[in-house]
Amino acid sequence: MAAAALAERTASSHSAAFVTGTHQLEIVGYSALKALGGSHSITSADFRVAGHGWAVLCCFDDHRLQSLSLIPSTDGKSRFPDDGVKVMSSFAIHSPSGKPAAMEIGTSRETKVFSRRSSMCTHVVPPAFDELEARYVRDDRLTVRCTVEVLREERRQARHRFVAEPPPANITGCLAMLLDSGQRADVTFAVEDSNFDAHKLVLAARSPVFRAKFFGDTRDSSQCWFRIHDMAAAVFQAMLHFIYTDELPPDTWTEGSRKHRAAMASDLLVAADLYDVERLRLTCEKMLGELSVGDVATALATLVLVNGRHSCHQLEAFCVDYIADKWEAVTATEEYTELKTSCPAVLYDILEKAMASLSHRQHSSPSSSSSAAASSSSSSAAASSSSKQMSKSVYRASEVWRGSHQLTIMGFSDALRTHAAGESIRSGTFHVGGHDWGISCYPSGYSEATRDHIGVFLQLRTRLRDGRVKVEGAFTIGDGDTTTTMELAAEHSDEYTEFPSSKHSIAGIHRFVSLEAAKSLYVDQQDRLTIRCDVKVRKVPCSPWNSSPDADAGARSLADEIAVPPPNISRHLEQLLETRLGSDVAFLVEDTKFHAHTLMLSMQAPALLKLVDMAAATATKKKKKTIRIDGIKAVVFKAMLHFIYTDELPPLDDLVRAAAGDDDGPMATRRTRMAGDLLAAADRFQLRERMGPLCENLLCDVITPQTVAATLTLAEHHRRPELKAFCADYVSSPGVLKAVVASEVYKGLKASSAEAEALSRIMECVLHRMLIIKQYVEKKAVLWIEGMHAVAFKAVLQFIYTDELTPLHELVRAAAAQAGPMAVRRTRMAGDLLAAAERYQLVERLRPMRDNLLCEAITPETACTTLRLATQHRRPELRAFCLEYISSPGVLNAVVATQDYKDLKASSPEALADIIHRIAAASTN
């Protein structure tokens, strides 16, 4: 069946995005906390971002705010997956008056992996804050805002939207071939006794140092040969390989001894730091950390290497902690003895750091920390200043969390039929303010009294720990140009709706929007209704909590401490396109000029490169070549360039919005038109291997009954058999063809003789399901069907559209011009439908249904006609039923008296013989 074939076409998809959340912490009685002295800490209340619980840890040391850290929630319920969670965090200290501007702390984009073994990200408060502290503190209150970005990765299966399997993205493979071949190389590096050819453009895209060297205002920009000193050829070759492919040669970490691998990682780290190749540096840091665990000699050598190197502060901190715990073993190594002799100043610096680390951890341990948490108080800051006991614990924070959730009801009309008043559709669970929430939608009303309105409610799905939370929310219905928003508090007297400590508490709006308005304004063409809930949660702050760093720092692996970001070479190449750095060719499309690089065209777009080479003959060497491209939209050409540089297409909806001024019509039509333009560009510029299949899948993903005719036309024009087969399956699926025929596009096709080709393709899909030979369709808009009653043909079409038959008595009434008794007319109509099932080979379901109708309509007057039909159409089950019926007591005499029996004797003596045989068998029994 067509539907089954369609369901088997599946593709997996993966998406990754950073989920951002903020938390504001207000420290009241800030001077009291500073006055405590020693080392102590406080934490904020718990908050949630991307489904994980977090808290802010503020550490004080030596009468100053020392550091701000992001830690897992203090309730102990945070459970990270085995591979950890990648997080970026930053802090800002805000001035109450807005002046000076907020002081940013920890603004780097470096990711941290939170796992079961490593769960803290610390940012040191700079000394500059001490000088400006008075301008940030007002009424003895300090405001700290934490921004958390959590990488959320999602894997889903998309069904019915995959017809062509594109090859995987291979931009790194193309760059590796370019490096190995040396084609179009424009710079050579001499390292020891080896020469390495490379490309300035690639090096500049990946390294800020190379970018300044080749495209800055220096004499190096015109130089094509460089001697590299103080670096081994093997190290430089490995770095070049990483720059071009985002990975090191396969044997880098597998060959040689542990000492040899550590030496290679050290040399590569120095090279990466020298040329600012950040991902390579982090990769080497990770490897050196792993090699240091269990080998104090490697840890000491690594610490000597990174000591004072600011970019490697994470690796340095790890080595310091590890050496502090293993100091006795360190002093027994040859490396320590050699270092004491050759570099005593470096050893002294390392010793100071190790002792400071050990001292800090000892003072921060639970046994020696202050008792601030144990002596909590709600007294004012003034009282805490005058009382030594109270001053150790004064701390208050005010927390407000915001979140939103969108619920999309697919098939809203079906939901109305299947959900009675009082029956709800529940959304998935979402997290705001440390609690689980959900949306409950009542499509047929919350109760019988409100069944003409949709009801929406916010539901608390977890039991509260802290008494009560106060919630402010708003529901928005619609996902297009027309939306309506209603405040959750509209039916409550207070600004906030309070949720008590009871399970499954709900609050909402009984009469959110009328069903009539929902159907006419908010349900889209795909029968989807979208409801969004925006939530603001406020709760009572928690008590302070003292924390100490992990005492067993030596047991931690740097694999958990340092996160190596995912490959980013495509983004670097995309930045080349955006910034025009080093561009040497320009394309004029419509009125827009696009700058590009012949090096990238040589790898990815030979057809465009050919145009560039043809234009090179007429252009001067000093003038950048400009080639005019006609017959393509600027937004499409820009998307194609994006693909050439990244091996990926931009989101389709972004392209549709970018072309909004040049295109009109329904969104579905504009999406199909844009995907078709991209497919045409892939064919025209010979990007068929990957871009072509991506465009085919886009067309399948956005297909609707209104666009199937246009998609079929594209499949024919671009010779895409898989896409055409997908359209055939889609059109012939139950219910879809009915929607196609009812669409405005189809009505327009019928009214235009110029669109007979598109009509012919749609009819071909219908005939494909009916298994009629294709030559009956000769690109005509009208097909003549002979030898069949119009009422019967209409019933066949109804079955094709809906997989259901019109009731037999309705068909008989529609064919009222036929003469004869009602029983005879019923049998005749059922026979016509049986003949249609045979003629159009709709045997799987239609013919058995007609057999049943013939059996139900049988009478002595029609028994012989039914028997003749069963013999003619080779229906043994129906034939057996007729013989059994005729031979039944009291029926045979009535049958013999009919005209049909006399006709049967003349036309089908074998049937008569079967009747006699059956009667004889019955009498014998």
Steps between C-alpha positions, in 0.01 A plus 500: 500500500616852430457616855721223633775583255480862609529414870822308443682809374667630815799714586661586833577858588711661768485856627716686747446844648595691811216556746554825689382584848582775748484519876528814711648469846471787749730484800360703791743574779800490267730681749428239767610219271823684420566564868497130583855453372653168405345285229125441486225486243129540440274368225191620323173319477477228237393585147459295184630544148452240226354251745797505740516655844765766575607736775746788542784459750661819636835450673649760737863498605713750688215753541413518129279329244747252350307307233162420349424142397226310326424170675229232475185558704546449871206261533721218372253406228706613199591195296724556203524247214808282468654723234432815706328829419682783320445837667618859455457737793572864575430745780433871520498726806240774454493852634163605649510832312621355173829690525760378466404228253475143621836336566524186290675202657586187303382611157699247295308262273683201641280200576515296818386138525295427811509132582466272800866551584549866415233751594621855543582794273681780685569859394741708709386852593768738365685739734347792309171428675653587838574855384144551366317295762334799667331596172343155466376463860194696615316457829750224580362299205701350210323378185654216298349365181598159366446403135503128422503349151446124484554304180184297438534221247191331360465200274169444325359292219326679216263270314356533148750769412798323345539391139869551421796419720760775456864412556641630830650847516862479386644849515791375712568220252520752216740718701716197584526414130590862428780486758633166377496599132642848545274633226456878502745527792628856545734471797786266599641435849850365550525302823829325576575316172141485374283734294122520547272661242180659630230755424493842662122515492450179699767592752351847547151357553623271777766708676487866603880507492514383138217739415699798629814374326347447154221760488625765741707809437837323511757409242422133563177542303691494172754237601453140378782318684565479875758327716356359824745477789481316833246245379538141380378415151272225637334748737444760228361234265258378768385857566442560127295180482288621793449843347368342178293219654421590863666179616852375558659222292366162618830378647573809710376355832547129426864456401799518731541487875308703755796737524513540121128577479530754781789668319299519175200642685724758669658609171160521331361703791784752461435518124126540549559775755748672268256509207182530715335181374269470800340162433841338447624656825202361693551159339861497617405623847251215528759243393768633736254494788414137430869406469581679828260297712704222659835644380635780720802548275273583205286722723812692615631536143159620385481753782842637409376535141178687583623694805405862439342423163165678541318313224561169681372598844272194530783256433727694733243491781453128456873428510546721807223314688634163393860578596390645836336167583799299374780727622700225668498293181589808293813574702625147435505541120803579285307786341464669839873466573591639158255787536636589844845530347420669168197719574462564872286809438246297304500230767446761771205644308348152462554425867321821603199417283483143629512610862237768439271243341545258788443772759188623326346155492583439866334826604197428281437154641183448710698451819665844483246712314285759675165400642301743289258235376436367848413841645252628242308811590256742343621803692592821326844592378541748780429239765741261341774758508463548876489133592793275431292185508232642270750659264621160385177410323316806375400421144183543294432452127197583287433267208272527201506244218342535159417233250264417216359188342325445168240229450403412141188287455529309173164414347286738704174393332569139602574616855156659519341170402701288740497728807173571676442789739729462800760291313842663456805481276819520706825653382844368577660600829709817515706652781480852639618614842621157603158338450330289236207655314263404224219638286157339500274596211128415494401521130132427567479709813600460864143402585158470338432861595799621297500248214484782240839631617851354514639486853874523579669437834849507645566193710760453773620141461738471795448537874636824641780484750493861619135563584368719217602650171338795330443479127417760240426375150341567164356271235533585130305320230608500134838468331464730199395855429190468722553438872311568824655523847320480835660542841478200731421736788196642316263281701674557834506799729875494569777575254633150558317169517621307804567126490476330844697195606264252342567271209362577153388855581359687200399852410370623170233651280168324450389714205823562314366531144176390337505191280361703213785752522759224535383325184476816290808690622756275664484147354739493202461323168665187640232483773747602771427720801793657686480622860793659684524556874744760639566449871666709769567322831598657832574302814646537851882495503683212656744499786872553448723204434876462540687298241854382469682405181561140423777384732621225274618726218764246392234245409325728254560453129556808291269347243222619732671827583565629148233485233620484141237680291356325193672550162448856378674507163172558313431805714848637431452460125156663524666799669728531198188539287343750738809717555627481136852448637733421209220478245623505141179469298157663505162396360226744409155342544199726440623819672709329769875437490639189671870463576659155497831313476620297203668256739163399645341484155777270379416253778121513497362666185686421175219650291535839670879476478467449124311829474775669701772360274311618191475850645867502598605540138333839476570636848821675603715345767458795735123510478277252676299296252122561503275248326135566435264208567152518350198277543534451876376694803753671725372320812537164324854578381596608853365171639698308239822682598425413862478135398828519306681630810330283766349194326164596654196699387359787709159436664230510233272735694784751536538506121124537452493796737801656327312482169176637649517819294540311172254218564141476610238235554437244776797391711482141371520620140792731575691220673452266204600774256818576697595131530439463126724799425774342712462171311526687170819670624648164604438363151617810318829530689562124524456468876290189455689259723400650836304821448258331258388229747475760778262703282293190419458428869400862560228470237370185667513663841277794396261315266129571547189430290533856368860452381508140376431604138795742504723237663404247233589752231841554662560126523424459130705800391810408700471124434468398865328157498512458879330835551236412241435166670465678835239733350311202357493334841397825667214575260365146512500485881148482653338841528780694330361493145170635631688795652692551174180519295342739751798735499494838329809401303321205345198715414734743329654216302157389378419852384823539303559298185869586525525285814376176345850358548476538879151353503626209298771432758249499784273263310802280428550464876134397535539245223825383658301393805229342281774314308378614160760500224666838462430539128135582574628838617608688187552838665131586473291672764189286414488120486207310346387196698266271304307185595413620851202671658577854621365422848731199532803702381420772753488235774842372387645852521348539847675180606833623355471823700381355830543122499126482573199409280183702466205305650341272239146637542628854426663379176178324396299817560756702302448258211121522521469503121580127502188286485402188696423391854712644781668165575606464137630858486705445816656186359568673168673793674708266719595309187611822326724580794642147494576549128674831580714329764609248236550762230713735710655223711382640832483147628651531842203666671232614255418160351448319834274786608290456186482121560352568840245740352393239242453244776294744707280595201436144374139386448343216296451757219871595496668173602571386143637844401730497802615146412575608145705801628696275738584265209590784264734675749644180644378550857491147648383612845210696353414210266491254789272732694257522205484123452437447870227766497324357190503145639348610829152352582222715354734720293555271199135501388494882508826519304381261230193718443704815419601635162862504618490119532381466142776735382752299702402175327562662161820692581682293763422127494806429718343710775178305466700177527657626822155573644382148419818352651449703817134390533603137451764528771251660737238226440761226557583656838 
